Structure formats: structure tokens, C-alpha cells
Amino acid sequence: MIEVFKVFYPTHYNFAALSILLVLLVIYLLTKKNFKWTLIFLALLIAFNVAIYKRTVGKTWTITLEPETSSDPYYTPQAKKLTFSVHKNWTITDEKGEVHHWCWVEQYWQEFASIDLVAKLWGENSSKKMVQSTEGRASDSAE
């Protein structure tokens, strides 16, 4: 379990910061002899770390990197497939020196980033009307 966290936390330091804050809160509550809340936050800390461990250990993630277009008509670059796992290759550095990483955190972030919040709050038709009206105003002011 520790070897997974040694790899996971340096990459996703926001989860590490949350774990450290929970540990500090548990220590603070112990100094105040507030055992009820200490047990609650200790259970929360353990559940948080176990959830991270279960989502990370033994899993692999594969992404496809699209190649840059080439001006040479006889050469078509191939797409690269990168496979990430905790124990083998958590981060991969390509020939350009760019570091690649992918796991369940990035998958959740991609899903969250693709959500249209306006459509969720006001309905699909309202968001389309709003986009069309702002595009119409932008084209009217450009003329």
C-alpha cells in the first residue's frame, strides 16, 4: 500500500495535501482530547486512502496520442499508445521530453470538463438559444 502512495501522491499532490490536512486535524483534536471527532476524522482519513488505493492498484490506463501532421506526403506518422500503471510506468517521458501521465483522476477530470453546466442548469434548449444570441450579438458588433 505504501509503494502505491509513494507513486500516487507526488503526481497528485492535491490528494496528498488533503491527507496531510486530515492527519494534522486528527493530531489537533487529540491534543484537545476530543476523541469523538478524532475517531470520525481518522475514519474519514482511512476511508479516503483506502478508496485511492483501491482505485489505483492493479489497474492500467491506455491513451492514444495523435501524431503531429507531417508535410511529407510519403510519411504518415502513427498514433502512439501509452499504457500507464502504478508498478511499471506511472509517468512516461517521450522523445521531446514531455512527461505523460494518466489514471482515474484524469478520467474524472475529463468527464467533469466536458459537462455543459448551462445546459444542466437551464435546460438544453436554453443553452443553445443563449449561445446563438451571443454569437448573433458578436457578429452584429463586428459589422
Secondary structure as UniProt FT lines:
FT   HELIX           2..11
FT   HELIX           13..31
FT   TURN            32..33
FT   HELIX           35..56
FT   TURN            57..58
FT   STRAND          60..65
FT   TURN            73..74
FT   STRAND          80..85
FT   STRAND          92..93
FT   TURN            95..96
FT   STRAND          99..100
FT   HELIX           104..113
FT   HELIX           117..122
FT   HELIX           124..142
//
